[in-house]
Amino acid sequence: MKPIKFGSFKGQLFYLAAASLMGLLTITGNQFVYSSIFLLVILLLIKLKNLPGANLLLMISCYLLFMAAGYIDSVQFETEFTGREKSFLLLFDDEIQLEGDLLFAYAKAMPTNEKLAVRYRIKSVTEQQSLQELLIPGMSCQASGSLNSPSPARNPNAFDYKNYLQHNKISWALDADTLSLKTCSEQTSILTPLKAFRHKEIARIKNTLPEETSALAAALIFGERNLFDPETERSYQKIGIVHLLAISGLHVGLLTGMLYFIFIRVGVTKEKTDILLMAFLPVYAIMTGLAPPVVRAAAMLMMLIGSRRLALRMTPLDAVCAAFMIMMLVQPAIIYDTGFQLSFAVSFSLVISAPVILKSFPTFLKQTAAASFIAQLSSLPVILSTFYEISLISIFANLLFVPLFSFILLPILLISYMVLSFLGVLPAFYLHLLEKLIHGVNLLAMKLSELPMSTLIIGELEPFLLFSLIALIPVFFYKWEGFVIKESKPPSWLFALPLIPLFLQMILPYLNPYGQVVFLDVGQGDSIFIQMPYNQGNYLIDTGGVTPFVKETWQQRGNPYDPGKKILVPYLKSEGIRTVDKLILTHGDADHIGGASALLEEIRVKQLIIPRVSERSALEQDVINKASVKGTEIYLGGMGTGWKTGQGEFLILNPSESIGERNDQSIVLLAAIGGNEWLFTGDLGIEGEKLLTEKIKEIDIDVLKVGHHGSKYSSSDLFLEETTPDTAIISVGEKNRYGHPGKEVITRLEEHGTRIFRTDENGAIIYKFKGDSGTFTTQLP
C-alpha cells in the first residue's frame, strides 16, 4: 500500500502550533504585544517565502480560531451562586485529599455542576476513618457551610490562588461545617470509576507498603505526590530532578514499551498490540490524574501509533505540535499550567534537536548528558518564573538518577504493584530490601542538595530579560545545530549566550537606586523586609510563624503550614535575595520566629540578632542552634546597639534589661530610612512602652509598626503622644482568633490623626523609596 502524504504541512505543524498559541495569548494576555508579534512573523515569512501562501492562510486561520476559543472560554462561565447559600449537594468527581484533620477536594455542586474548592475540618478519628473508607470519587453527599471568594495574591510575586481557580472555572471556596456521610450515594459516569479505582489503589499502596516505598510507588504509578515527605521532595527539586517524581513522557514511553514487548512475547500480533495500546493510553492518563505531561505523552503516542496503522507519515514534531493544539483547544486556560509549560517546552526542544544535535554525540552517556542539558535550558523560563532559582548540579544529578529511576526503580515498582494486585501481599524481606534501596536513593538526593551552591537564586526576571531569555534559547539551538552540520566544534561563548539575561538579573540590585520596606502578610505574625538601595543591606525583622496548638496524633498533618516556607522564602527568592545581612528576631514567640528555620535552610544569613534576655523559649533556642550550625554570627541586641549603612541608620532601643515579660523584652528598632523615622516594636505592650518612653525622651517618629498586632494592651495614648506617628502599620491575621486589632487601638490611632495600614485588609504593605522620598502602596486595592 502506497503511503499517504501527511499534507503540505508535513513536519511543519510547528508553525500552526505557534500561530495557535499567539491567538490564545492575544485574548488572554497583552493584545497589542502578541498581535504585533504574530503580524511581524507573518510579514517575515512572506518576505522570506519560507511557506506557500496556502500554509500562511492556514496559520492565520489557526490564529483566529484560537482567538475565538480563548474568547469563548473567558466569557462562557458565570457563577450560579450569590455567596449566601448554606446547603449543598456535592458530587466528588475528582481526587480527595485527606491529611490529618483536614479534607480538601474539588467537587461539583448539584444540579448546576458548578465546581467548588471544598475544605472540611474533620471532627473525630472515627469520622476520619469513615471518610477514608467511604468517600471516593463518584460519591455525592449533602454538606453545609459558607461560600467565600478566594483571595488573590496577598504578597508580591506570590502564587495567585484566585487566578488559578478562575482558570479552572471555580469562583467559590466552600468552608464546610458539616459533611453528612449518611446522605452519600454513588453517581455513575464514564470517568468516575477510573478515578475511584485510582483513589482506592493509592490508599492500598499507602496502607500496604513501607513509608518511603509507598510514597515513590504512588508517585511513579499513579502520579500522586502527597505521600512524599516535603523535605525529601524539596531535595529532589534543589538538584533538578523533581520531574522524576511525576509521571512524565519518559515514564509513559517506558511503560508503553514494556507492554509492547510483553504483548509481542506472549504472541499478540502487532496490529492487536497497537489497538490495545491505543485503548490503554487514555485509560492510563485518567488513572494518573490527567496531568498535562501524561496527557501530552499519551496523545503523542496514540497519534504516532495511529498514523503508522493508517500509513500516515507523521513525524514526532508533528505529533507534539498536534497534541499541543488539541490540549489548548479543549482547555485554553491550560497554557497557564506550569506542568503543561514545562512538558511542551522540553518536548519541543528534544524533538527538534534530536535529528542533528543529539545524534552528533557518539555514546549513550554523552547523549544523555546533552539531552539533560537541552531539557534544563529549554525549561529555564518556566523554572525561573515559578521557583526563581536554578540547580547548578542538575545535569550531573540527571545523569545519575534518570537511568536509576527509568531502568531500576520504575520497573521494580511496577512489577511489585502487579504482584501485590494479584496476590494481595508481598514478602516482608522483599519489602525491607526495597525500602532500604529507596531510602538510599532519597538519602543520596538529600546529601547532594546539601552541597554548597547546589542551587543558585536568580529572582523573578524583569520582563525584558525574560523575553530576551525566551528569544535567545532558540537562537542558541539554531547556532549550535549550524556548527554540528558544518562538523565544527561550537565555541565556548555560544553556551554562555542564553545565560546573559540571568547574569544581568543578578547584577541589577547593585545598580538599583531604590530601596524598600515590605511588611509581608504572614497571617497572625510579623515579618518585615528592608532592602537598601544599591544592595547596601538586606535586613529582615521576624519571620512569621504559626502558634502551635496541641493536637492528637490523628489530627496532625505530614506537612503543617509554615509561613516561612510558604510565604517568606518564596518572596525573598523572587526578589533575588541570596543573603540576608541581618535577621532580627524581636522575641521568642512562634508567630515571630516560627519561619526562621525554613529561612536558614534556604537562604544564607550573615548575622542573627536576638534580644539580650535571661530566658529563652525552646523554639528560640532551636533557631539559635540551627543558625550556629549554618555558620551564622549570633549577636545579642540591647539598648544602645545598632549599625549604619550608606543610606540608613538603625538603633536598638529595647530591651534595656535582661529580665521581664517576654513581649516587653522585644527588640525595638528605630530606623532612619527613606526620609522617615521608623519604629519597629515587635510585641511591645503598654508596660514596655511606658518604660521605653521613660528612658528615652523625644522619640519623634513618622511610621510606627504597631506593637503586638494591635492588641488593646499596646499603643497607649501616652505612647502615641510621645511618638506622634503619621502612619501606623498593623501586622495581623485575617479573621484571627484573638480579635486583633482591638477597636480601642484603632480609635486611639484615628484620634491622633494617624493613617492606618493593616495586612489583614491591605495584604503586604510596601514603602518604596529613593533618597529621602518614597511612597506607600498595598498589595490589595
C-alpha positions, 0 to 999 in steps of 0.5 A: 500500500502506497503511503499517504502524504501527511499534507503540505504541512508535513513536519511543519505543524510547528508553525500552526502550533505557534500561530495557535498559541499567539491567538490564545495569548492575544485574548488572554494576555497583552493584545497589542504585544502578541498581535504585533508579534504574530503580524511581524512573523507573518510579514517575515515569512512572506518576505522570506517565502519560507511557506506557500501562501496556502500554509500562511492562510492556514496559520492565520486561520489557526490564529483566529480560531484560537482567538475565538476559543480563548474568547469563548472560554473567558466569557462562557462561565458565570457563577450560579451562586450569590455567596449566601447559600448554606446547603449543598449537594456535592458530587466528588468527581475528582481526587480527595485529599485527606491529611490529618484533620483536614479534607480538601477536594474539588467537587461539583455542586448539584444540579448546576455542576458548578465546581467548588474548592471544598475544605472540611475540618474533620471532627473525630478519628472515627469520622476520619476513618469513615471518610477514608473508607467511604468517600471516593470519587463518584460519591455525592453527599449533602454538606453545609457551610459558607461560600467565600471568594478566594483571595488573590495574591496577598504578597508580591510575586506570590502564587495567585490562588484566585487566578488559578481557580478562575482558570479552572472555572471555580469562583467559590471556596466552600468552608464546610461545617458539616459533611453528612456521610449518611446522605452519600450515594454513588453517581455513575459516569464514564470517568468516575470509576477510573478515578475511584479505582485510582483513589482506592489503589493509592490508599492500598499502596499507602496502607500496604507498603513501607513509608518511603516505598509507598510514597515513590510507588504512588508517585511513579504509578499513579502520579500522586505526590502527597505521600512524599515527605516535603523535605525529601521532595524539596531535595529532589527539586534543589538538584533538578530532578523533581520531574522524576517524581511525576509521571512524565513522557519518559515514564509513559514511553517506558511503560508503553514499551514494556507492554509492547514487548510483553504483548509481542512475547506472549504472541499478540500480533502487532496490529492487536498490540497497537489497538490495545495500546491505543485503548490503554493510553487514555485509560492510563492518563485518567488513572494518573490524574490527567496531568498535562505531561501524561496527557501530552505523552499519551496523545503523542503516542496514540497519534504516532501509533495511529498514523503508522496503522493508517500509513500516515507519515507523521513525524514526532514534531508533528505529533507534539505540535498536534497534541499541543493544539488539541490540549489548548483547544479543549482547555485554553486556560491550560497554557497557564499550567506550569506542568503543561509549560514545562512538558511542551517546552522540553518536548519541543526542544528534544524533538527538534534537536534530536535529528542533528544535535543529539545524534552528533554525540557518539555514546549513550552517556554523552547523549544523555548528558546533552539531552539533560542539558537541552531539557534544563535550558529549554525549561529555564523560563518556566523554572525561573518564573515559578521557583526563581532559582536554578540547580547548578548540579542538575545535569550531573544529578540527571545523569545519575538518577534518570537511568536509576529511576527509568531502568531500576526503580520504575520497573521494580515498582511496577512489577511489585504493584502487579504482584501485590494486585494479584496476590494481595501481599508481598514478602516482608524481606522483599519489602525491607530490601526495597525500602532500604534501596529507596531510602538510599536513593532519597538519602543520596538526593538529600546529601547532594542538595546539601552541597554548597551552591547546589542551587543558585537564586536568580529572582523573578526576571524583569520582563525584558530579560525574560523575553530576551531569555525566551528569544535567545534559547532558540537562537542558541539551538539554531547556532549550535545545530549550524556548527554540528552540520558544518562538523565544527566544534561550537565555541565556548561563548555560544553556551554562555549566550542564553545565560546573559539575561540571568547574569544581568538579573543578578547584577541589577540590585547593585545598580538599583537606586531604590530601596524598600520596606515590605511588611509581608502578610504572614497571617497572625505574625510579623515579618518585615523586609528592608532592602537598601538601595544599591544592595547596601543591606538586606535586613529582615525583622521576624519571620512569621510563624504559626502558634502551635496548638496541641493536637492528637496524633490523628489530627496532625498533618505530614506537612503543617503550614509554615509561613516561612516556607510558604510565604517568606522564602518564596518572596525573598527568592523572587526578589533575588535575595541570596543573603540576608545581612541581618535577621532580627528576631524581636522575641521568642514567640512562634508567630515571630520566629516560627519561619526562621528555620525554613529561612536558614535552610534556604537562604544564607544569613550573615548575622542573627540578632536576638534580644539580650534576655535571661530566658529563652523559649525552646523554639528560640533556642532551636533557631539559635542552634540551627543558625550556629550550625549554618555558620551564622554570627549570633549577636545579642541586641540591647539598648544602645546597639545598632549599625549604619549603612550608606543610606540608613541608620538603625538603633536598638532601643529595647530591651534595656534589661535582661529580665521581664515579660517576654513581649516587653523584652522585644527588640525595638528598632528605630530606623532612619530610612527613606526620609522617615523615622521608623519604629519597629516594636515587635510585641511591645505592650503598654508596660514596655512602652511606658518604660521605653518612653521613660528612658528615652525622651523625644522619640519623634517618629513618622511610621510606627509598626504597631506593637503586638498586632494591635492588641488593646494592651499596646499603643497607649495614648501616652505612647502615641503622644510621645511618638506622634506617628503619621502612619501606623502599620498593623501586622495581623491575621485575617479573621484571627482568633484573638480579635486583633486589632482591638477597636480601642487601638484603632480609635486611639490611632484615628484620634491622633490623626494617624493613617492606618495600614493593616495586612489583614485588609491591605495584604503586604504593605510596601514603602518604596523609596529613593533618597529621602522620598518614597511612597506607600502602596498595598498589595490589595486595592 
